Amino acid sequence: MDDVAQLSDLARARGLRVAVAESLSSGKLASAVGAGEGASDWFAGGIVAYFTEVKERVLGLAPGTDPFSAECAEQLASGARALFDADLCVSTTGVGGPGPEGGHPPGTVYLGWATRTDAGHRHLALDGDPAQVLDDTVAAAVRLLAFHARGSE
């Protein structure tokens, strides 16, 4: 069973409300999650925010936070979780490449996660061209959603 199917089954069985926040992945994560079976019953939605001012205003990113950091990823996930009143949210941020940005090498990715009781992040150091980095980011983010859905009992 693939990760989206597993997430779908878990969310439906446990009555979870799931959301995503994206910077790096440009809506690709929401598209992947939204393709899950019965998504209209458990996928609250997603937000794509590239501009730092939007991340600050809409998702509560603290001014001055490095937009390519673990702190940013956690704040985006927590902000979107609250915005969508979700049980679980995962966010994506980082540098897709092909070159470095903000002092971070290409392939530097942070996934943030937030539940109603906790938040955290995962750091990924990915290889490949920008398209591969995005694909790998989305796959890892869906796995992270499924992981936290499994632990939601």
C-alpha positions as CSV (number, residue, x, y, z in Angstrom):
1,M,0.0,0.0,0.0
2,D,1.4,3.4,-0.9
3,D,1.8,6.2,1.6
4,V,-1.2,8.3,0.3
5,A,-3.5,5.2,0.5
6,Q,-2.2,4.5,4.0
7,L,-2.8,8.1,5.0
8,S,-6.3,8.0,3.5
9,D,-7.2,4.8,5.4
10,L,-5.8,6.1,8.7
11,A,-7.4,9.5,8.4
12,R,-10.8,8.0,7.6
13,A,-10.6,5.3,10.3
14,R,-9.5,7.7,13.0
15,G,-11.5,10.7,12.0
16,L,-8.5,12.8,11.5
17,R,-8.5,16.3,9.9
18,V,-5.3,16.8,7.8
19,A,-3.7,19.9,6.3
20,V,-0.5,21.0,4.6
21,A,1.5,24.2,4.3
22,E,3.9,24.5,1.4
23,S,6.7,26.8,0.4
24,L,9.2,24.7,-1.5
25,S,6.7,22.2,-3.1
26,S,4.4,24.7,-4.7
27,G,1.1,22.8,-4.2
28,K,2.5,19.4,-5.2
29,L,2.0,18.1,-1.7
30,A,-1.6,19.2,-1.5
31,S,-2.2,17.7,-4.9
32,A,-0.7,14.3,-3.8
33,V,-2.7,14.3,-0.5
34,G,-5.9,15.5,-2.1
35,A,-5.7,12.5,-4.5
36,G,-6.2,10.2,-1.5
37,E,-9.4,8.2,-1.3
38,G,-12.2,10.1,0.4
39,A,-10.0,13.2,0.8
40,S,-13.1,15.4,0.9
41,D,-13.9,13.8,4.3
42,W,-10.5,14.3,5.9
43,F,-8.2,16.7,4.0
44,A,-9.0,20.2,5.3
45,G,-6.8,21.8,2.7
46,G,-3.4,23.4,2.1
47,I,-1.8,26.7,1.7
48,V,1.1,27.7,-0.6
49,A,3.1,30.7,0.7
50,Y,6.3,31.8,-0.9
51,F,6.5,35.4,0.2
52,T,7.9,35.8,3.8
53,E,5.3,38.5,4.5
54,V,2.5,36.0,3.7
55,K,4.1,33.3,5.9
56,E,4.2,35.9,8.7
57,R,0.7,37.3,8.2
58,V,-1.2,34.1,7.5
59,L,0.8,31.4,9.2
60,G,2.3,33.2,12.1
61,L,6.0,32.9,11.1
62,A,8.0,35.0,13.5
63,P,9.7,38.0,11.8
64,G,13.4,37.4,11.2
65,T,13.1,33.6,11.0
66,D,15.3,32.0,8.3
67,P,12.8,30.9,5.7
68,F,15.0,27.8,4.9
69,S,15.2,26.5,8.5
70,A,13.8,24.0,10.9
71,E,12.2,26.8,12.9
72,C,10.4,28.0,9.8
73,A,9.1,24.5,8.9
74,E,7.7,24.0,12.5
75,Q,6.1,27.4,12.6
76,L,4.5,26.9,9.1
77,A,3.1,23.5,10.2
78,S,1.8,24.9,13.5
79,G,0.3,28.0,11.8
80,A,-1.5,26.0,9.1
81,R,-2.7,23.4,11.6
82,A,-4.4,26.2,13.6
83,L,-5.7,27.9,10.4
84,F,-7.4,24.7,9.2
85,D,-8.3,23.5,12.7
86,A,-6.5,20.2,11.7
87,D,-5.4,17.3,13.9
88,L,-2.2,17.0,11.8
89,C,-0.3,19.2,9.5
90,V,3.0,18.9,7.6
91,S,4.9,21.7,5.9
92,T,7.7,22.0,3.4
93,T,10.4,24.6,3.0
94,G,14.0,24.6,1.7
95,V,16.1,25.0,-1.3
96,G,15.1,23.1,-4.4
97,G,18.1,24.2,-6.5
98,P,19.8,24.2,-8.8
99,G,22.0,26.6,-6.8
100,P,22.3,27.6,-3.2
101,E,19.9,30.1,-1.6
102,G,20.1,32.0,1.6
103,G,23.4,30.4,2.5
104,H,21.9,26.9,2.2
105,P,23.0,24.4,-0.4
106,P,20.5,23.0,-2.9
107,G,18.6,20.0,-1.7
108,T,18.4,21.4,1.9
109,V,14.8,20.6,2.9
110,Y,12.9,20.9,6.2
111,L,9.6,19.2,6.8
112,G,7.7,20.6,9.7
113,W,4.9,18.7,11.5
114,A,2.3,19.7,14.0
115,T,-0.4,17.9,15.9
116,R,-2.8,19.3,18.5
117,T,-0.2,18.6,21.2
118,D,3.2,18.7,19.6
119,A,5.4,20.0,16.8
120,G,8.8,19.2,15.3
121,H,10.7,18.9,12.1
122,R,12.8,16.6,9.9
123,H,15.8,17.7,7.9
124,L,16.5,16.2,4.5
125,A,19.6,16.6,2.4
126,L,18.5,15.6,-1.1
127,D,20.4,15.1,-4.3
128,G,19.3,15.6,-7.9
129,D,17.9,18.3,-10.1
130,P,15.1,20.6,-8.8
131,A,12.4,18.3,-10.1
132,Q,13.8,15.3,-8.3
133,V,14.2,17.4,-5.1
134,L,10.6,18.4,-5.2
135,D,9.4,14.8,-5.9
136,D,11.5,13.5,-3.1
137,T,10.2,16.2,-0.8
138,V,6.6,15.4,-1.5
139,A,7.2,11.7,-1.0
140,A,8.9,12.3,2.3
141,A,6.2,14.7,3.4
142,V,3.4,12.1,2.7
143,R,5.4,9.5,4.6
144,L,5.6,11.9,7.5
145,L,1.9,12.5,7.5
146,A,1.2,8.8,7.4
147,F,3.7,8.3,10.3
148,H,1.9,10.8,12.5
149,A,-1.5,9.5,11.5
150,R,-0.4,6.0,12.6
151,G,0.6,7.5,16.0
152,S,-2.6,9.4,16.5
153,E,-4.4,6.7,18.6
